[in-house]
Amino acid sequence: MNSFHPEHFQDDIIVVEMQSQGRGRGFKVVDEYSALGDEVLVGRIVKRIDSLQGLILGESSSALLEEKSRLEDSVEELEDEVGMLRKVLREARGRIQELKERASLDMVNYELLSLVNEVLCDSDDEFSDLDSAVRALVVKYDDLLEESEDEG
């Protein structure tokens, strides 16, 4: 037997809390109260009823059209932001690539400087920059060339 008859409630919205009595034993009413005291719930119900009434009567709700327009504007703004973020990401990737190439070049320069310092080991001072080290290497090469021409 069905004991839920909403047509008997008049204009009130009754909330009925039920609790299970266990498997196969049914349910019992734990609490019953009016939902009209809950302003948030009533506000939602009013909005929903207005929307349903507009659908039933075939009227387009201006509030729904405004909401749709606002959401479309939000989507456009988000698309613009995504575009900007993609641009920033491309620029960051380019900068990272430049830094990788520069780090690689710095490593090559360091290795070359180490080799020149190793070759010029009779020198008292190690060179700290590749330019002066290469110049010293060229001078040593010229000296060696002159010595070999003198001997030859």
C-alpha positions as CSV (number, residue, x, y, z in Angstrom):
1,M,0.0,0.0,0.0
2,N,1.4,3.4,-1.0
3,S,1.3,5.9,1.9
4,F,2.8,8.8,-0.1
5,H,0.1,11.1,-1.5
6,P,1.5,14.5,-2.4
7,E,-1.9,15.8,-3.6
8,H,-3.0,15.8,0.1
9,F,-0.2,18.3,1.2
10,Q,-2.0,21.5,0.2
11,D,0.6,24.2,-0.6
12,D,3.3,23.1,1.8
13,I,6.4,21.2,0.7
14,I,7.0,18.4,3.2
15,V,10.4,16.8,3.6
16,V,10.2,13.2,4.9
17,E,13.4,11.6,6.2
18,M,13.3,7.8,6.0
19,Q,15.5,5.1,7.6
20,S,15.9,1.5,6.5
21,Q,14.7,-1.1,9.0
22,G,17.0,-3.6,7.5
23,R,17.1,-5.9,4.5
24,G,13.6,-6.8,3.4
25,R,11.9,-5.0,6.4
26,G,11.1,-1.7,4.7
27,F,11.5,1.8,5.9
28,K,10.3,4.0,8.7
29,V,9.7,7.7,8.9
30,V,12.4,9.3,11.1
31,D,11.5,13.0,10.6
32,E,8.9,15.0,8.8
33,Y,9.1,18.8,8.4
34,S,8.2,21.7,6.1
35,A,10.8,22.7,3.5
36,L,9.4,26.3,3.2
37,G,11.6,27.4,6.1
38,D,14.8,26.7,4.0
39,E,15.3,29.9,2.0
40,V,18.0,28.4,-0.3
41,L,15.9,25.4,-1.1
42,V,12.8,27.5,-1.7
43,G,14.8,29.8,-4.0
44,R,15.9,26.9,-6.1
45,I,12.4,25.5,-6.3
46,V,11.1,28.9,-7.4
47,K,13.7,29.2,-10.2
48,R,13.0,25.7,-11.3
49,I,9.2,26.3,-11.4
50,D,9.7,29.5,-13.4
51,S,11.9,27.7,-15.9
52,L,9.4,24.8,-16.2
53,Q,6.5,27.2,-16.6
54,G,8.3,29.0,-19.4
55,L,9.0,25.7,-21.2
56,I,5.3,24.6,-20.8
57,L,4.0,27.9,-22.1
58,G,6.5,28.1,-24.9
59,E,8.0,31.3,-23.6
60,S,11.8,31.8,-23.7
61,S,13.0,33.1,-20.3
62,S,15.0,36.2,-20.6
63,A,16.9,35.1,-17.5
64,L,17.9,31.9,-19.3
65,L,19.0,33.9,-22.4
66,E,21.0,36.2,-20.2
67,E,22.7,33.3,-18.5
68,K,23.4,31.7,-21.9
69,S,25.0,34.9,-23.1
70,R,27.0,35.3,-20.0
71,L,28.3,31.7,-20.3
72,E,29.2,32.3,-23.9
73,D,31.1,35.4,-23.0
74,S,32.9,33.4,-20.2
75,V,33.8,30.7,-22.8
76,E,35.3,33.4,-25.1
77,E,37.3,34.9,-22.3
78,L,38.6,31.5,-21.3
79,E,39.5,30.7,-24.9
80,D,41.4,34.0,-25.1
81,E,43.2,33.2,-21.9
82,V,44.1,29.7,-23.2
83,G,45.5,31.3,-26.3
84,M,47.6,33.7,-24.3
85,L,48.8,30.8,-22.1
86,R,49.8,28.8,-25.2
87,K,51.8,31.8,-26.5
88,V,53.6,32.1,-23.1
89,L,54.2,28.3,-23.2
90,R,55.7,28.5,-26.7
91,E,57.9,31.4,-25.7
92,A,59.0,29.5,-22.6
93,R,59.9,26.4,-24.6
94,G,62.0,28.6,-27.0
95,R,63.8,30.1,-24.1
96,I,64.4,26.7,-22.5
97,Q,65.9,25.5,-25.9
98,E,68.1,28.6,-26.0
99,L,69.3,27.9,-22.5
100,K,70.0,24.3,-23.3
101,E,72.0,25.3,-26.4
102,R,73.9,27.9,-24.4
103,A,74.6,25.4,-21.6
104,S,75.9,23.0,-24.2
105,L,78.1,25.7,-25.7
106,D,79.4,26.7,-22.3
107,M,80.3,23.0,-21.7
108,V,82.2,22.8,-25.0
109,N,84.0,26.0,-24.1
110,Y,84.9,24.7,-20.7
111,E,86.2,21.4,-22.2
112,L,88.3,23.4,-24.8
113,L,89.7,25.6,-22.0
114,S,90.6,22.6,-20.0
115,L,92.4,21.1,-23.0
116,V,94.4,24.3,-23.7
117,N,95.3,24.6,-20.0
118,E,96.5,20.9,-20.1
119,V,98.6,21.6,-23.3
120,L,100.1,24.7,-21.7
121,C,100.9,22.9,-18.4
122,D,104.4,24.5,-18.2
123,S,102.6,27.9,-17.8
124,D,102.4,29.1,-14.2
125,D,98.9,30.4,-14.5
126,E,95.9,28.5,-15.7
127,F,93.6,30.5,-18.1
128,S,90.1,31.4,-17.0
129,D,88.8,32.4,-20.4
130,L,89.0,30.6,-23.7
131,D,90.1,33.7,-25.7
132,S,93.3,34.3,-23.7
133,A,94.0,30.6,-23.6
134,V,93.7,30.2,-27.4
135,R,95.9,33.3,-27.9
136,A,98.6,31.8,-25.6
137,L,98.3,28.5,-27.5
138,V,98.8,30.3,-30.8
139,V,101.9,32.0,-29.4
140,K,103.3,28.7,-28.2
141,Y,102.6,27.1,-31.6
142,D,104.4,30.0,-33.3
143,D,107.4,29.5,-30.9
144,L,107.5,25.8,-31.7
145,L,107.3,26.5,-35.4
146,E,110.3,28.9,-35.1
147,E,112.3,26.3,-33.1
148,S,111.6,23.6,-35.7
149,E,112.7,26.0,-38.5
150,D,115.8,26.9,-36.7
151,E,116.7,23.2,-36.1
152,G,115.8,22.3,-39.7
